[in-house]
Amino acid sequence: MMHLRANFWVDALIRRAESALASVYVIRRGDEDAGAVLVKVVKSRDVCQLYVPQRDENGERIWVRHSRDDCEERVIDEYCQRRVNSDPDLWIVEIEDRQGRHFLTEPVEDI
């Protein structure tokens, strides 16, 4: 299985989102080669969703929506901080999009 460097993957996500006129911010830069990435999507003031990478039974990357419902931004930020505390290589990308689009190309599932 070919591994794409984290910084290239993040750059591609940014280009997809910006080409659809969404605002994108790298909130935290992690390890450029192998850092995991959390994708936070802000739909409106203090309403957001978080997408977390996982591997499926075949070892392919999928994304899992952290919660079935929209969350308060504070709750997502607290979760992200706990993850950063345990994984210093973590990236956090924030997408501001009123439609709530995540721009992920891999499959997305609910937990």
Protein Blocks (a to p, Z undefined) as FASTA:
>chain_A
ZZddfklmmmmmmmmmmmnopacddfbacdfklpccdddddfbghiacdddddddfkopa
cdddfbfbdcdfklmmmmmmmmmmmmmkbccdddddfklpakiabdcddZZ
